[in-house]
Amino acid sequence: MMIPFLNLQKINQPYEAAFAEKTKKLFDKGWFILGDEVMQFEHDFARFCRVPFCIGVGNGLDALILIFKAYIALGKLQKGDEVLVPANTYIASILAVIHNDLVPVLVEPDLDSYNLSVASLEEKITDKTKAILMVHLYGQMSEAEDMLRFARERQLLLIEDAAQAHGAVSGDYIAGSLGDAAGFSFYPGKNLGALGDAGAVTTHDALLAEKIRILRNYGSEIKYQNKLLGFNSRLDEIQAAFLNIRLPYLQEDNHLRQIVAHRFLTEITNFKVTLPKVENRAAHVFHLFVVRVADRIDFQAFLLKNDIQTLIHYPIPPHHQKAMTAFRKLVLPVTELIHQEVVSLPMSPVLTEEEVSRIIDVVNRY
Ligand SMILES: *Cc1c(COP(=O)(O)O)cnc(C)c1O
C-alpha cells in the first residue's frame, strides 16, 4: 500500500458531517460574504494567536501583500524601501514585497534551522532597510526574541510569514503574535487548511487592522463609499465555516505531528540522511518534515519503489526562477545547497503508527 505524501481525504473526513450541517444553514441563510462565520473565525483565530486583531482574506499571498499595502497607506513604508527576506523561502514571501514596489533583499538562511538568523541580518542593513519579513519555514519559529529585539533596536518593522506555522511557539510567543503583523495561509494542505484558498492577517496594531479591513473590501467600510483604492480579497463564509469547525482541533493535530516527528528524529539513524535540527520539539508544528540527502533523486526513487511518496520544498530557489531575473546573478551557496538536497517525508496528523514505522524502516535501509 502506497503511503501518500499527504492524505487530505483522511485529514478532512472527520469534519465532513459538521460541515454538511453548516452548509445547509448557509444555504438557508443566503449570506455568503463577510458574515457571521468570518466574524467568528476572526475572533477565535485572533484569540488563538493571542493578538487583538485578525482579518480574514482571500489567501496567504494576499495576507502578506495587504500588510505591506497597509503600511504604505499608513506612511510607514514607501516605494523603494528594502525588506530583508530569507533567500530560501517559498516565492510568495518575495512576491508580496515585489508587488508593493518594495525591494526584497535576499538573505542566506541558517543551514540548521532553514530560517533567518540575527547574525546574518546585520551585514544586509542599509539606510533603506525598513522591514524584516521572517518566515517560520516548515513550522518552526527561530530566534524569535532575538529577532524581535534586533528589529526594535533598529526601528524595523517585523512581519511574519506564518503560512506554515499555525500554533508554532518560541518562548512567550506564538506565531502571529511576535511581530508587527503576520500573514497566514489556510491552503488545504497547511496545518489549518480550508477547502480552497483562504488566508488571514493577525496584528497588535489597530490602525493596521483597520486599513487591511478596508483594503480587502474595495477600500470600503460603508457600502459604495470608497476611502482607499482597494482590492477584493475577502475570506469566504463557506471557507470560514469550515475553518471554524477545524480550529478547535488544531492544537491536537499539531501534537500528533510532533509525535510523528519525535519518532522520525529518534528512530531514523541512517548517516546518509541529515535530520532537521529542532530546538524544541514541543514548539515546532512540523508543517513539513524535511531531511537532506546528497543524492536526492536516488533517495526519492528508493522510497517510491518502497511505496512511500515524497515531495521537495522547494526544487528551485527563488533567485533562479525565470520570473526573478533581477536576482539571477546572486550567489547564495547555502540556499542553493538546500534546494539541491532537501526532501520532505510524509508528515500529517493522520499517519498511522504502522505507516510511520514503515517510513523509518525504509529510510534506514536506504
Ligand atoms: C503557502 C505559503 C504562502 C502562500 O499562501 P497561499 O494561501 O498559497 O497564497 C506563503 N508563504 C509560505 C511560506 C507558504 O508556505
The ligand as an SDF file (V2000), in Angstrom:
LIG
                    3D

 15 15  0  0  0  0  0  0  0  0999 V2000
    1.5900   28.5970    1.4340 C   0  0  0  0  0  0  0  0  0  0  0  0
    2.5400   29.6850    1.6610 C   0  0  0  0  0  0  0  0  0  0  0  0
    2.2610   31.0150    1.2950 C   0  0  0  0  0  0  0  0  0  0  0  0
    1.1120   31.4260    0.4370 C   0  0  0  0  0  0  0  0  0  0  0  0
   -0.1400   31.0060    0.8030 O   0  0  0  0  0  0  0  0  0  0  0  0
   -1.2970   30.8880   -0.3040 P   0  0  0  0  0  0  0  0  0  0  0  0
   -2.5110   30.7250    0.5440 O   0  0  0  0  0  0  0  0  0  0  0  0
   -0.9900   29.7060   -1.1380 O   0  0  0  0  0  0  0  0  0  0  0  0
   -1.3170   32.1480   -1.0740 O   0  0  0  0  0  0  0  0  0  0  0  0
    3.1510   31.9970    1.6710 C   0  0  0  0  0  0  0  0  0  0  0  0
    4.2750   31.7070    2.3090 N   0  0  0  0  0  0  0  0  0  0  0  0
    4.6020   30.4530    2.6590 C   0  0  0  0  0  0  0  0  0  0  0  0
    5.8770   30.2060    3.3970 C   0  0  0  0  0  0  0  0  0  0  0  0
    3.7600   29.3950    2.3250 C   0  0  0  0  0  0  0  0  0  0  0  0
    4.1050   28.1440    2.6520 O   0  0  0  0  0  0  0  0  0  0  0  0
  1  2  1  0
  2  3  1  0
  2 14  2  0
  3  4  1  0
  3 10  2  0
  4  5  1  0
  5  6  1  0
  6  7  2  0
  6  8  1  0
  6  9  1  0
 10 11  1  0
 11 12  2  0
 12 13  1  0
 12 14  1  0
 14 15  1  0
M  END
$$$$
